[in-house]
Amino acid sequence: MMQWNSSKDGAKKPSSAHEINIQNQILNFVRKDRTLITVFLVSSKKFVGQVMGFDRYTIHIRGRDYDQIVFKHAITNISVPRHIIQKMQGAEGEAPGADLETEFPPEGEDPGTPEEPGTV
């Protein structure tokens, strides 16, 4: 079965088979690296553990005293240590989130006020 991606102009094009999304890249990296992550759920619960595996709908997390299967639709966000993202960038060249540095000012630096168009 062929999957389709929608472009901005509404035209449909077939998705490439080797396309990997940012979610899968990060989950796979933390799984291989055995990194501790924090998963926050819609119900305000949080789980800290290692990603043992994942599929389209679930993530298998191993905590200190438990194994948990979490449905992705119940997750609000996943917290990954910053040094892991930097490690990903070094291991894979240009990794997910690499362009974040251009969108956000460095820590402790005031972004300032936006300039009016045409002023210097």
C-alpha positions in Angstrom: 0.0 0.0 0.0 1.4 3.4 -1.0 1.4 6.3 1.5 0.9 9.8 0.4 2.2 13.1 1.6 0.4 16.4 1.1 2.4 19.3 -0.1 1.5 23.0 0.7 -0.2 23.5 -2.6 -2.6 20.6 -2.0 -1.0 18.3 -4.6 -0.4 14.8 -3.4 2.9 13.0 -4.0 4.0 9.5 -2.9 6.1 9.4 0.2 9.6 8.1 -0.1 10.2 4.6 1.5 13.4 5.8 3.2 11.9 8.9 4.8 12.4 8.8 8.6 10.6 11.3 10.8 12.1 13.2 13.7 10.1 11.2 16.3 11.5 7.9 15.0 15.0 9.2 14.8 15.0 10.4 18.4 13.3 7.3 19.8 15.7 5.0 17.9 18.7 6.9 19.1 17.7 7.0 22.8 16.8 3.3 22.5 20.3 2.4 21.2 22.0 4.7 23.6 20.0 3.4 26.5 19.3 7.0 27.6 16.9 7.8 30.4 14.0 9.9 29.1 10.9 11.4 30.7 7.5 10.8 29.1 4.7 13.1 30.1 1.1 11.9 29.6 -2.2 13.7 29.0 -3.3 12.5 32.5 -0.4 14.5 34.1 1.5 11.3 34.9 5.1 11.0 34.0 7.4 8.0 33.4 11.2 8.0 33.6 12.9 5.1 31.9 14.7 3.7 28.9 13.0 3.1 25.5 13.1 -0.6 24.9 11.2 -0.5 21.7 8.5 1.4 19.8 6.1 1.0 16.9 3.6 3.2 15.2 1.2 3.4 18.1 3.2 2.5 21.3 6.4 3.0 23.2 7.8 0.3 25.5 9.5 2.0 28.5 11.5 0.2 31.2 11.5 2.1 34.5 13.3 1.2 37.7 10.5 -1.1 39.0 8.3 -1.6 35.9 7.9 -2.1 32.2 5.3 0.1 30.7 3.6 0.2 27.3 2.5 3.7 26.6 0.1 4.6 23.7 1.6 7.5 21.7 -1.8 9.3 21.6 -1.6 9.6 25.4 1.7 11.4 25.4 2.0 15.2 25.6 5.8 15.4 25.3 9.0 13.5 25.8 12.0 15.1 27.5 15.4 14.1 26.2 18.6 15.5 27.7 20.2 18.2 25.6 23.5 16.4 25.4 21.8 13.5 23.7 20.5 15.7 20.9 24.1 17.1 20.5 25.4 13.6 20.5 22.9 12.8 17.7 24.1 15.7 15.7 27.6 14.5 15.9 26.7 10.9 15.1 24.4 11.6 12.2 25.7 14.8 10.7 22.7 17.1 10.6 20.1 15.7 13.0 16.7 16.7 14.0 16.5 20.0 15.8 19.8 21.2 14.2 18.1 24.3 12.9 16.8 25.3 16.4 20.0 27.3 17.1 19.1 29.7 14.3 15.5 30.2 15.6 16.3 30.8 19.3 18.9 33.1 20.8 21.7 31.5 22.9 20.9 31.1 26.5 21.3 34.2 28.6 21.2 36.5 25.5 18.4 39.0 25.1 16.7 38.5 21.7 16.1 42.3 21.6 13.2 44.0 19.8 12.4 43.3 16.2 13.6 46.1 13.9 11.2 48.0 11.6 11.5 47.0 8.0 13.8 49.3 6.1 15.8 50.4 9.2 19.4 49.6 10.0 
